[in-house]
């Protein structure tokens, strides 16, 4: 699930959480809530087809 947060003077950001509530990733800071939502929408659109590169 995605969660949107707000901090006064800094802006909005989001977390992507797993089913066990562990934070998988977080976003950059956005000036507006709509910007944060647009970031979530972009991840939802791009992530299903994102390749995985093993750099080990």
C-alpha positions, -999 to +999 in steps of 0.1 A: +000+000+000+010+036-004+008+062+024+011+099+018+027+121+046+030+158+051+056+178+071+051+216+076+078+235+058+091+205+039+061+191+019+046+158+009+061+124+004+050+088+002+060+053+014+053+021-003+047-006+023+046-044+020+018-066+034+038-069+067+039-031+070+076-029+062+086+002+042+099-009+008+107+025-006+100+062-001+097+091-025+113+125-028+097+155-013+069+172-033+056+207-029+020+196-033-002+167-024-011+163-061+026+160-069+029+132-044-001+115-059+014+119-094+045+102-082+025+073-068+006+070-102+039+070-120+052+041-099+020+021-104+023+026-142+060+018-145+067-008-118+049-038-133+072-038-163+104-026-146+134-049-152+156-061-124+194-059-128+215-080-105+247-059-099+263-084-075 
